[in-house]
Amino acid sequence: MERLQAELAVIMREDWGRLLAVLIKDLRDFQLAEDCLSDAFTSALEHWPRGVPRNPQGWLLQVARRKAIDHFRRASTRAKMQPDLAYLMALDAQEIDAEHDIPDERLRLVFTACHPALDSKTRIALTLRTLCGLTTPEIARAFLDKEATMAQRLARARGKISRAGIPYVVPGPEAWEERLASVLTVIYLIFNEGYSASAGEAPIRLTLCDEATRLARALHSLCPGEPEVMGLLALLLLNHARSPARLDLSGAAIPLEIQDRSRWDQDRAQEGLSLIETALRRGRPGPFQLQAAISAIHVEAVDFQTTRWDEIVLIYDRLLELTPNPVVALNRAVALSFAQGPAVGLAHLPSGLDGYQSFHAARADMFRRLGRVAAAQAAYDRALDLTGNEADRLLLQRHREALDTPET
């Protein structure tokens, strides 16, 4: 039984989104589709001990459709259910001979889950539930929310999709760019949820990097010609490649300048480098491609000292043109501090980020490098006040404690 449960867990992780997308297209009801697919997995636990079917995914889809047929039959007195029942019975009569006979409707699903009418957190949660197959408790732990709160959020999202008549379609050319940007941003935010996880927090947070990378990879297979999709996948791979060297044994963050680069995942790094090179050759650089290009420079550098900081500054200049916001300006100032010195970096720090931890951590580092101990200590104190991540807190505390007596 344990082996069967493990096999079903793999199928759920790899095929949940594809199977659910087909069911949502058939049923036009997110909740019903999820319930029927969950029931199909439960049925598999009952029936598969006698033998796993030749086409497990087809078996699950067919059983889920039959669960839906049972649902509509119980509601058969409602005339509006009759067309749905007839349609499902016609589908049930078709044999699913092989896995490739299952249509891939994931592109419709990801665009629906990431519709701009839903708020950012809801898009992420709904995407994790529908495309990745994470359970409501897992998603709640990822956001450090209560399970009941997350369940309500997901229920409201499904209801809003239904009430607002959000179409289950891939948008046309007039809305493609805006909607694709929403999809890419959601996948990136899922990755960041995992990448910012610290030691000792819920383990599921550490799987989000893999889930986001898998989503980006699936989107790339569905839209192979889109350079921004390639750029996002490259960005995730290049950043994730550095993960093995990000924390020390105590759980403290290791800054990029002293990371052991031999521990970086070379397979991920090389795949990311190849992808961003291909994407940039398309001649349509977007924000994710530019961020990936910056990550590529870090990965290509033999060590921190030989990093091409001037080139990174130029890329940030272009990124600021496309996405003018203070966080990008902050990252540009950090790059300037290494390209032209910490005094230049300080002069180019943006305003309006007093409540942003990374702003004060960057100021502290620049003051420290300039030998302005008192200013550095004050900036470290402010950064520590704003830090909720244990790995970052440990690093900042060490830098703060290493400072000399304040200037007199």
Secondary structure as GFF3:
##gff-version 3
##sequence-region A 1 408
A	DSSP	alpha_helix	2	27	.	.	.	ID=ss1
A	DSSP	alpha_helix	30	47	.	.	.	ID=ss2
A	DSSP	three_ten_helix	48	50	.	.	.	ID=ss3
A	DSSP	alpha_helix	56	74	.	.	.	ID=ss4
A	DSSP	three_ten_helix	79	81	.	.	.	ID=ss5
A	DSSP	alpha_helix	82	92	.	.	.	ID=ss6
A	DSSP	three_ten_helix	99	101	.	.	.	ID=ss7
A	DSSP	alpha_helix	106	113	.	.	.	ID=ss8
A	DSSP	alpha_helix	120	130	.	.	.	ID=ss9
A	DSSP	alpha_helix	136	142	.	.	.	ID=ss10
A	DSSP	alpha_helix	147	163	.	.	.	ID=ss11
A	DSSP	alpha_helix	173	195	.	.	.	ID=ss12
A	DSSP	three_ten_helix	203	207	.	.	.	ID=ss13
A	DSSP	alpha_helix	208	222	.	.	.	ID=ss14
A	DSSP	alpha_helix	227	241	.	.	.	ID=ss15
A	DSSP	three_ten_helix	243	245	.	.	.	ID=ss16
A	DSSP	three_ten_helix	256	258	.	.	.	ID=ss17
A	DSSP	three_ten_helix	261	263	.	.	.	ID=ss18
A	DSSP	alpha_helix	266	280	.	.	.	ID=ss19
A	DSSP	alpha_helix	287	300	.	.	.	ID=ss20
A	DSSP	three_ten_helix	304	306	.	.	.	ID=ss21
A	DSSP	alpha_helix	309	322	.	.	.	ID=ss22
A	DSSP	alpha_helix	326	339	.	.	.	ID=ss23
A	DSSP	alpha_helix	342	347	.	.	.	ID=ss24
A	DSSP	alpha_helix	357	370	.	.	.	ID=ss25
A	DSSP	alpha_helix	373	386	.	.	.	ID=ss26
A	DSSP	alpha_helix	390	402	.	.	.	ID=ss27
###
